Amino acid sequence: MVGAIQAAVPVNEVESTLKADAAQVGKPKRRQTVEESIPRTIKMKEKSPFRVWLTIGVITLLAVIGGLFMMFRDGTPSGVVSPSISASASRADFPATNAIDGDPETIWSSGQDPIQWIMLDLGAPKTVSAIRLHISQFPDGQTVHHIWVGADVSQMTQVHEFRGDTSDPQILEFIPPEPLENVRFIKIMTTQSPSWVAWREIEVVSE
């Protein structure tokens, strides 16, 4: 032919090309799944509520931990005193620690008639606003209880006396006109009772 020279193409290559084209004709296209058709941005939005709640949960947990740290950084919640304790006498099955374990169903019993005492050591001077005594007594009758306080066991002052008929499980409460300052030791001395001297619980409240 004039003006053009065409390179001969091998017959076998032509046949291979025609067969490949024919194979594609009528072959259905692969359809996208629902998951593949959803844009990535939408998928991320679907996960966002979980992330929001997770963030809120973490913040709440940190706030609670921070609050507990502030509450217990001095060893006890604010306003509540956790003392150590001693007594003039104690039965083996009713130790003095029962009077400060927070459970009025457990008792301290001296196992003795008056005069008996129980003394709390607050660990450091406190300002005391109330003292509550949960009675353990049988039989009912006339009792006399004295409350002594001080910064040192050798220099204590009587601040109150309970005198009258008492019964189990009555609660005697002493609230001073003004909070008692510089109090580390509190002694409850019983000088009269128809029963062995005992207490269910002794509570000390400080400001």
Stockholm file with secondary structure:
# STOCKHOLM 1.0

chainA/1-207         MVGAIQAAVPVNEVESTLKADAAQVGKPKRRQTVEESIPRTIKMKEKSPFRVWLTIGVITLLAVIGGLFMMFRDGTPSGVVSPSISASASRADFPATNAIDGDPETIWSSGQDPIQWIMLDLGAPKTVSAIRLHISQFPDGQTVHHIWVGADVSQMTQVHEFRGDTSDPQILEFIPPEPLENVRFIKIMTTQSPSWVAWREIEVVSE
#=GR chainA/1-207 SS CTTCCCCCCCHHHHHHHHHHHHHHTTCCCCCCCHHHHSCHHHHHHHHHHHHHHHHHHHHHHHHHHHHHHHHHTTSSCTTBCCCEEEESCCBTTBCGGGGGSSCTTSCEECSSCSSEEEEEEEEEEEEEEEEEEEECCSSCEEEEEEEEEEEETTEEEEEEEEEEEECTTCEEEECCSSCEEEEEEEEEEEEECSSCCEEEEEEEEEC
#=GC SS_cons         CTTCCCCCCCHHHHHHHHHHHHHHTTCCCCCCCHHHHSCHHHHHHHHHHHHHHHHHHHHHHHHHHHHHHHHHTTSSCTTBCCCEEEESCCBTTBCGGGGGSSCTTSCEECSSCSSEEEEEEEEEEEEEEEEEEEECCSSCEEEEEEEEEEEETTEEEEEEEEEEEECTTCEEEECCSSCEEEEEEEEEEEEECSSCCEEEEEEEEEC
//
